[in-house]
Amino acid sequence: MRHRWKLTGGLLALAVSLSGCGAAEESSPVIVGSLSTTVPIPAAAPPPAATGRPIADPTVSQPAVDLYAEQNLIDRTEWTDAVDGRRLLVYPTDAGRKDTFPTAGERAWQEVLTDSPDADTPGMRDQFICHWEWARVVAPNKPSWNLEPWRPAVGYQATVNAMCNPGGPER
C-alpha cells in the first residue's frame, strides 16, 4: 500500500494506492472531496463513485470506545460580523481536536447548537462537519472554525469540494 500526502488548495489530500490480486481487477481512482483513493474494483462491479457511497479504507480502524465521551468537544462559540456577513466562530477543546470516535462529530455539533441555537440554519451543519473531518487534519491548531449562515446550502460533498466554504473563499 502506498500513501501520498499533498497539500492542495488549503486541504490535505491523501492518495492511497491499494494493489489488487488477479487479472480481473483494475484500479480506479475515486475522488471524495480532496481525498483521492485508488482501489481495485472487479471488472463486473460498478465503480464506487457511481453508487454515490464513500469508499471505506479497511486498513483504518475505528476506535471502539470514545475516550473523550465525558469531555466537552467545543469550548465556546462566538458570533461576529465580517465583511461578507455574520460568522460563527467555533472554538474546539483539546478533546474536540483529538476525538475520532464515529459519533463525536455529531455530538460536537449538538454542543454548538446548545451554545448557539441560531446556528441551526441550512448549510451550517455541513460546514461544521467539513471542519470536523478535514480542518482538524489540515490545520490542527487553528484557533477557531468559521461557519457562515449566508453561504449556500449545497450538501456535504459540495461543501467539502469547496474546502468548507461554499459560495466563495473565506475572507
PyMOL commands that set and color helices and strands:
alter all, ss='L'
color gray80, all
select helices_A, chain A and resi 48-51+94-98+104-115+117-119+124-138+156-161
alter helices_A, ss='H'
color red, helices_A
select strands_A, chain A and resi 2-8+11-17+25-32+35-42+74-82+85-92+145-147
alter strands_A, ss='S'
color yellow, strands_A
deselect
rebuild
show_as cartoon
